[in-house]
Amino acid sequence: MMIMLSDGAGLASRQCATVLSRAGHRVEVLSPDPICLCRFTRHVRAVHRVPPLGTSPFGWLDAALDIATRRGAELLLPAQEQVAVMSLAWDRITAAGLRTAVPDFGALAQVQDKVAAFRTLTRLGLPQPPAFVAANRAELAAGGAASELPVFVKTPIGTASTGVRRVSSAEELSQLAEQYERDGTFAAGGVLVQRPAAGPLVMAQSVFANGTLTAFHACERVREGAGGGASHKRGLDLPQVRAHLATLGGELGWHGGLSADLILTAAGPLFIDINPRLVEPMNALCSGTDLTGALIAATESPAQNPAKTPAETRAIPDVRTHQLLLAILGAAQHGGRRRDILRSLGYAAARRGDFRDSTEELTPLRGPDPAAAVPVAVAAFATLIRPAAWRHFTSGAASSYALTPAAWAELLAAGASARRTQRLS
């Protein structure tokens, strides 16, 4: 099957491409940057240039549909934040003869931004850290007195941990409030002010078909890589998290991928973020759950039509995986010393420490994919010369697929206009 992925720059896209290619599919990707991560693997047949989502969501959509139809793609799958415009334009995608698996836009809008997600989780009674929404500068500045510091302040839209600030003093909170007022951030619906929670970070992923859960996997972030990502993961058996996601997806009538970040506290899991798509699927596959396969199956039962859904698959817990690229960049970010980067490289080569009994998710250096070594080699070389170079790798990738506040406002306006037209027709 010919599959076009909506993104070629992100870690999730690179992993999805590998999984799909190994399953026998022909994979091509879309990216504003032709020298993206998916360029360096035999699992991607072609990279097609498109406008950035953040500056032109409908320009991205027009280009994506044109390329996918010209290339004879059967599926257009969301691999990053492009899911937002794809959800709104489901009818255009299917009219072009393409299959996809995306939620209804009304459902997506309830979790796409952090303020909306907080309110949705609150309405459904799903656990979160204590939090409140500050609608203006005065409310955010007053939060220093009303809340125990530190707190996390989250703008509604922010990809790959952008838009999240840890604030530890009332003075810092007041300065941030002034900045947000100056930037017009409050106009997008306020900001979320959330208390920290103690415990490991857990990443949970699921696939739904018409509100029915068909695949689920959870893993712990054993070691933090660059930009808050996980360089090392361990699969977990978390039936309570599965039940919470099943409630969320069921109530929203979700269709497609749905992921969440949680903190596993002593009192139980707490939601801290929702992603309306799949994230990195390789730990799940190594654990026995094929999330991308479940996503492909969901394309055969679109949200607008009832259909028989496949049985849910279950994962084997305690499977360990890693991403050397993220470990190198994380060593540069958190340690900032060349010896930290060299230690990560040495441990990976010797399969020691967190690399022991662990499988490479992203860029396996052994096997018939020599191009996979290029990003690792470039990152190692650049950060050994200048450790601060880690920022170039993380920010550059995110800018290719990030949904900006302006783009999200454009999509919300288009969605509201479409609803008005439907009511009048």
N, C-alpha and C positions, 0 to 999 in steps of 0.2 A: 504494500500500500504506500502511496506517495503522501507524506505528511509534511505540512508547512508549520513550523513553530513560530510563534509571534515574536520571539526574541532570540538573539544569538550572543548576547553579552554577559548574561548572568550565570551564576553557578547552577541555578535550577535548570536553566535552558541547556547547559552543557551536559548535565546529568541525564535530563530527559532525552536528549539526542542520543546518548550512548545506549540507554535502555531500549529505546525504540529501534535503533539500528540493529542491536544485537537480537531483537525479536524478528528481524527480517524486513523491516520497513525501510523505505528510502526517505531520508530526512533532509530537508532544506530549511534554512532559517532566514529571518528578517532582522536587519540591524541598521541603525544610522551610521555605525562605525564598521567599515569593511574589514578592519583588522581587529575583530572582536575575539572573545575566548573560543567561540565555536569554529573559528577559522582553523584552529590548530588541532584537528582530529579527523581521522578518516571516516568517522561516523556521520559527518555532515557533508553532503555532496556539493552544496552551493550556499553562499551567503549573498542575500539580495539587499541592496541599500534602500532604505525607506526614511521618511522624515521622522524626527524624534517625537515620541508620543507626547512629551511634556509641552512642546511648543505648538503642536498641530495634531490633536487626536483624530480629527476627521481626515486630515491629509494623510496621516498614517494609515487609516482605514482604507481610503481610496487606493493607495499604493499597494497595500496588502492584498486587497481583493483582485486588483489587476495582475499582480505577480502570481498569486496562487492559481488563478484561472489559466493564465498563459502557460504556467509550468505543469498544468494537469494535476494539481493537488486534489486529493479527495477529502482531506481533513485540514482544517486550520485550527490548531490547538493553542490556547493561551498558556504561555510559559512565564509571563510576568504581568506587570500592571496593565498591559493591553487588554486584559479581561474586562476592564471597565467600559471601554468603547465597544468591544465585541458584544458585551451583554446588551448594551443599548441598541446595537445594530444587528441583532440576531436574524431579523427578517432579511436584511440585505445579504448576509452571509449565506443563508440557505437559498435565497433567490439566485445567488451566483453558482449554485450547484455544489456548495461545500458543506460538509458536516462539521459540527463543533459541539462542545459541551460547556455551556456557560449558564449562570443563573439568570433568572428574570431580573431586569434592572432595578425594579422596586425592592427586591430582596437584597441585591448587592448594595444599594444605597443605605441599607440599614446597618452595614458593617464595614463599608469601604473606608470611612474616616473614623478617627479614634473617638471623637465625641459621640457620633452616631452609634458606634459599636458599644461604647460604655452604656448608653441608654438602652440599647437592645438587650444586652446581657442583664442589666438591672431589671428590665421588664419581665424577662424570663426567669429571674431568680437564680441566675448562674453566678458562681462565686468570683469575686474580684477583690483586689486590695481596696481599702477605704479611699474614696476619691470624690471630687466634686468638679463641676464645670464652672470656670470663671468666664463670665460673659464680657467683661470689660477690664480696663486697667485697674480700677479701684478694687474690684473683687479679687483680682490676682494678687495685687500688692497686699491686701488684707489677709490673704491666705497664709502669709508668714506668721501672723498672730493666731489665726484659727487652726493651723495645722502644726503638727510636730515635724520639724525639719530634720533631715532633708526630705525633699519631695521630688518626684519626676514631673516636669511640665511638658505636655505633649500637644503639639499643634495638630489640627485635624488630619492633614495630609502630610506624609513624610515616609519615604521609602528607604529601606536598609538602615534603619535607626536614625535617619535624619529627622529633624523636627522634635527630638527628644532631648531635654536638658535636665541634668541633675542639679538641683539648687539646694545649697546647704545653709544659706543665711537669708534673713529678711531683707537685707540691703540688696543682695543679688536678685531676690525675687522682685523687688521694686524696680531695679534696673531693667530686668527682663520685661516687666509689665510696660515700662516706658517704651522699650524697643518694639514690642508687639503692637502698641497703639500707633507708633510712628509708621510701622510697616503695614498696618491695616489687617493684622492677623485676626483680631477679634471679630471682624466683620464676617468671617467665614463660619461663625457659629460658636465662637469662644474657644477656650483651650481646656484641656483636661489636666487637673492637678491630682496626682496619685501618690499615695504613700508607698515606700519600698516594702518588699516582702522578702523574708529570709528563706533561702532554699535554692536548690539547683534549678536551672532553666530547663524546661521540657518543651520540645517541639512536637506537636501533634498534627497529623495530616489525615484527611478523609476524602472520600469520593462519594457523591450522592447521585441518585437517579430519581428525579421527581420526588424529592424529600425522603427517600429511603437510603439509608447508609449501605454502601456496597463494599467499601474498603476502609480500613483504619490502621494507623501505625503511630507509635509514639517513641521518642528517643530522648535521652538526656544529653545536654551539652557538657561533655566531660572536660573539654578545654576550649576556652574562647579564642577564636582567631581574630582576624582584622575586622573592624567595623561592627563588632558584636556578633559576628557569625560563629559557627561552630567548626573548629578545625578537627575535633575528635568527638565522636558520638557513641552512645551505647543504647541499644534498643531496650525498651521497657514494656512490661505488661501492665497497663493502667486502665482497667475496666471502668473506673469512675470517670476518667477523662473521656473515654469512648462514649459513655452514657451522656455526658454533658454535650459533646459535639453532636450526638444523635438528636438530642433535644433541640439544639440550635438549628441544625439543618432541617429537621422535621418541621419545626414551627415556621421556618422561612420558605418551605417548599423548595429547598436548594437543589440545584442541578449542576454537577461538575465538581471541581476541587474546592475544598475548604480547609484551611489550616489555622492553627492557633499557637501562640506562645503562652506558656503558663509557668508559674513558680510553684514548685512542689514543696509546700510548707509542711510543718509538723501536723498542722490541722487539716491538711488536704490541699488539692490543687487550686490555684487562683489564676484566672485569665488576665493577661496583661496586653495582649495584642491579637487581632484577627486579620488573616489574609484571605481574600476571596479567590484563592487559587491553590494549586499545589506548590510546595517549595522543593527542596532537594529530595528526590525519591530513592536514592541509592541505598541508604541504610535500610529502608523498608524492603527493597528488593533482596538485599543480602539476608534479610530476616524472613523471607518467604512471602512477602506481600508485594504484588505488582500494582502499584498505584497508577502508573501510566496505562497499563493494560485495562484497569478499571475505568480510567478516563476515556479510553477509546470505546469501550463497551457503552459508556454513557452517551456517546455521540449517536448511537443507534436508537436511543429513546429520548428525544428532545423534550425539554421541560413543558412545551406546549401540548404534548400529546401523551396520554397514558400509555405505558408499555410494561411488559414484563421485565423485571430487573434481576441481574445476576445475584447469586448468593455471596454474602460477604466473605472475604478471605481474612484469615487471622495470622499474625506474625509470631515468629519464635523470639522470645526475649533474650537480652544480654549479648546480642551480636554487636561487635565493635568495628567501627569504620573511621576513616580519617581523610582529610584533604591536605596534602603536603603544601600546596600553594597557599592555602589559608594559614597554615601553621607558620610558614616563613614570614608572611606579611604580619601575622599576629605577633611573632617574636620581635619584629622590627617596631611595631606599634607599642607594645606593652613593655618591652625591655629596652628597646632603643639602642642596643649594643650589638656589635658584630658577633661577639662570642655567643649571644643568645641565638642568632640566626644559624651560626655554624653548629651549635648544639642540636637544633632541630634537624638540620640536614644529616648530622652524624647519627642521631637516634633513628631517623627514618631509614638510613642505609643499613644500620645494624639491627633494625627491628627491635629496638629497646624502648623502655619507658612506655609511654602511651601508644607507641607504634607496635608494641608486641601483640601478636594475635589479632591484628587489626588489618582491614582491607582498605585499599585506596579507593575512594569514591570517584574522584574527579579526573585525575590524570595518571592512570596506571603507567608506570615507566617500563614495565615488563609486558611483552606481548606485541602484536602486530599493529601498533599505532605510534610510530616514532614521533610524529608531530606533537603528541601530547606532552612531550618533555619540554617543548619550547617555552610555554608560559612559566613553568617552574624555574627553568634555567635563567630566563630574563629577570624574573622577580628576585631570585637569589643574587644574581650579579648586581642588579640595581640597588637592592637594599644593603648589600655588603659595602658598596661604594658610599651610599648615603641612606641610612636607615629610614629617614623621613620620606623616602620615595614610596613607602607603602600607600601614602595618600593618593598618589597618582593612579594606582591600580584600582583602589576601591571606589574613588569618586568618579573615575572615568567610566567604569562599567555601569554604575547606578544612573548616571546622567543619560544613558542610552535608552533606559526603559522606565525611568521614574515618572509617575503621574504627579504633575505640579498642581498647586492650588488653583492656578488659572485654568488649567485643562479640566480639572474636576468641576469647577464652576461652569465651564462651557458645556460639559456633559449633563450636569444637573439642569441647566437651562433648556437644553435640547430635549431632555426627558420630560420636563414640565410642559413644554410646547407640544410634544407628541401626545401627552395625556389630554391636553385641552382640545386638540384636534379630534381625538377619538370621541370625546364627550359630545362635540358638536356634530359629528358625522352620524 
